[in-house]
Amino acid sequence: MKKLIIAALLVIGFTAFAQDGKEIGNRADRDGMEKMSPEQRNQLMLKKMTLELDLNAKQQEQVKQIIAEQSAKRDAVKAEHMAMKQDNEKPTADEQFAMKNKMLDNQIAIQNKMKSILSPEQFKDWKSMRDKFHERNHEKREERKRE
């Protein structure tokens, strides 16, 4: 009887620990990034890209400019979306189309800039990194929708 109670307590303890770890891990990662300044986030992104793509000094300077531009654009779009949420406004179909079109034009421009900066091998690796990043973000968004 004693062994049964101990086993039950262990099972309950492990499941509770596993659930807490999952929630804490996801939220802690997000909180850490939110506490960083845009410059800090940009610097970390540049360093990660430098390690992954083996960027030289000239490439680093060019990529740094692109990252800064994109960060500023992303912050502006985020502020715009937050303002819409506060006003309980939802974009019309035409506004959604315009936003999506603008986003895709921006992605094409970034891709063309990166293609001109990186070697063909680096560009291939960059696209792979970008695809993995988008896939992870999509999965996280789906998880949040289910919660």
C-alpha positions as a printed NumPy array, in Angstrom:
array([[  0.   ,   0.   ,   0.   ],
       [  2.849,   2.335,   0.906],
       [  4.543,   1.668,  -2.443],
       [  1.342,   2.433,  -4.323],
       [  0.976,   5.806,  -2.59 ],
       [  4.625,   6.692,  -3.254],
       [  4.28 ,   5.713,  -6.917],
       [  1.123,   7.822,  -7.267],
       [  2.838,  10.838,  -5.676],
       [  5.828,  10.453,  -7.999],
       [  3.602,  10.318, -11.077],
       [  1.68 ,  13.397,  -9.974],
       [  4.917,  15.219,  -9.163],
       [  6.502,  14.442, -12.516],
       [  3.456,  15.488, -14.521],
       [  3.139,  18.75 , -12.583],
       [  6.847,  19.446, -13.072],
       [  6.648,  18.736, -16.823],
       [  3.702,  21.103, -17.282],
       [  5.33 ,  23.923, -15.313],
       [  8.544,  23.581, -17.268],
       [  6.773,  23.887, -20.586],
       [  4.911,  27.048, -19.631],
       [  7.866,  28.64 , -17.907],
       [ 10.195,  27.921, -20.821],
       [  7.972,  29.499, -23.447],
       [  7.052,  32.55 , -21.399],
       [ 10.566,  33.097, -20.036],
       [ 12.031,  33.164, -23.549],
       [  9.476,  35.713, -24.66 ],
       [  9.927,  37.866, -21.535],
       [ 13.687,  37.901, -21.995],
       [ 13.428,  39.184, -25.549],
       [ 10.796,  41.767, -24.601],
       [ 13.094,  43.207, -21.945],
       [ 15.878,  43.81 , -24.446],
       [ 16.192,  47.066, -26.309],
       [ 15.803,  46.99 , -30.105],
       [ 19.549,  47.61 , -30.427],
       [ 20.314,  44.606, -28.23 ],
       [ 17.966,  42.36 , -30.217],
       [ 19.516,  43.594, -33.474],
       [ 23.017,  42.945, -32.163],
       [ 22.131,  39.4  , -31.113],
       [ 20.54 ,  38.719, -34.482],
       [ 23.628,  40.011, -36.293],
       [ 25.923,  37.85 , -34.169],
       [ 23.786,  34.785, -34.757],
       [ 23.817,  35.413, -38.508],
       [ 27.572,  36.013, -38.411],
       [ 28.083,  32.643, -36.732],
       [ 25.632,  30.761, -38.945],
       [ 26.661,  32.319, -42.263],
       [ 30.318,  33.152, -41.532],
       [ 29.892,  36.805, -42.513],
       [ 32.942,  38.981, -43.153],
       [ 33.226,  42.541, -41.753],
       [ 31.781,  44.218, -44.863],
       [ 28.834,  41.82 , -44.952],
       [ 28.239,  42.382, -41.236],
       [ 27.926,  46.143, -41.743],
       [ 25.505,  45.705, -44.64 ],
       [ 23.399,  43.113, -42.809],
       [ 23.414,  45.298, -39.681],
       [ 21.74 ,  48.095, -41.68 ],
       [ 19.11 ,  45.725, -43.045],
       [ 18.37 ,  44.348, -39.575],
       [ 17.993,  47.878, -38.16 ],
       [ 15.627,  48.895, -40.98 ],
       [ 13.512,  45.78 , -40.544],
       [ 13.389,  46.183, -36.793],
       [ 12.117,  49.751, -37.138],
       [  9.488,  48.676, -39.684],
       [  8.401,  45.771, -37.485],
       [  8.049,  48.048, -34.446],
       [  5.971,  50.527, -36.469],
       [  3.645,  47.774, -37.728],
       [  3.338,  46.363, -34.213],
       [  2.41 ,  49.8  , -32.835],
       [ -0.174,  50.199, -35.598],
       [ -1.722,  46.806, -34.789],
       [ -1.793,  47.592, -31.067],
       [ -3.58 ,  50.883, -31.776],
       [ -6.181,  49.026, -33.843],
       [ -6.688,  46.505, -31.034],
       [ -7.201,  49.259, -28.477],
       [ -9.813,  50.908, -30.664],
       [-11.428,  47.493, -31.304],
       [-11.077,  48.132, -35.02 ],
       [-10.693,  45.317, -37.469],
       [ -9.16 ,  45.976, -40.863],
       [-11.406,  45.705, -43.879],
       [-10.686,  43.149, -46.572],
       [ -9.041,  45.83 , -48.707],
       [ -6.869,  46.961, -45.785],
       [ -5.86 ,  43.36 , -45.08 ],
       [ -4.955,  42.908, -48.738],
       [ -2.881,  46.11 , -48.693],
       [ -1.059,  45.071, -45.501],
       [ -0.331,  41.589, -46.837],
       [  0.823,  43.022, -50.164],
       [  3.114,  45.505, -48.388],
       [  4.545,  42.72 , -46.22 ],
       [  5.292,  40.517, -49.243],
       [  6.885,  43.438, -51.133],
       [  9.068,  44.02 , -48.087],
       [ 10.086,  40.347, -47.986],
       [ 11.001,  40.432, -51.673],
       [ 13.125,  43.553, -51.121],
       [ 14.929,  41.941, -48.172],
       [ 15.573,  38.795, -50.171],
       [ 17.026,  40.812, -53.062],
       [ 19.256,  42.809, -50.69 ],
       [ 20.496,  39.654, -48.984],
       [ 21.13 ,  38.029, -52.351],
       [ 23.363,  40.957, -53.343],
       [ 25.296,  40.85 , -50.046],
       [ 25.754,  37.116, -49.507],
       [ 27.578,  34.496, -51.533],
       [ 25.352,  31.86 , -53.197],
       [ 26.154,  29.329, -50.433],
       [ 25.515,  31.871, -47.679],
       [ 22.251,  32.906, -49.341],
       [ 21.1  ,  29.291, -49.445],
       [ 21.923,  28.913, -45.738],
       [ 20.163,  32.209, -44.939],
       [ 17.001,  31.046, -46.7  ],
       [ 17.133,  27.813, -44.723],
       [ 17.533,  29.759, -41.452],
       [ 14.656,  32.05 , -42.383],
       [ 12.388,  29.135, -43.263],
       [ 13.113,  27.393, -39.953],
       [ 12.425,  30.637, -38.085],
       [  9.087,  31.122, -39.858],
       [  8.131,  27.519, -39.2  ],
       [  8.896,  27.852, -35.467],
       [  6.902,  31.083, -35.247],
       [  3.964,  29.47 , -37.017],
       [  4.02 ,  26.566, -34.553],
       [  4.151,  28.958, -31.578],
       [  1.212,  30.949, -32.969],
       [ -0.802,  27.759, -33.368],
       [ -0.006,  26.753, -29.78 ],
       [ -1.186,  30.146, -28.49 ],
       [ -4.43 ,  29.818, -30.447],
       [ -5.12 ,  26.459, -28.791],
       [ -4.581,  27.84 , -25.262]])
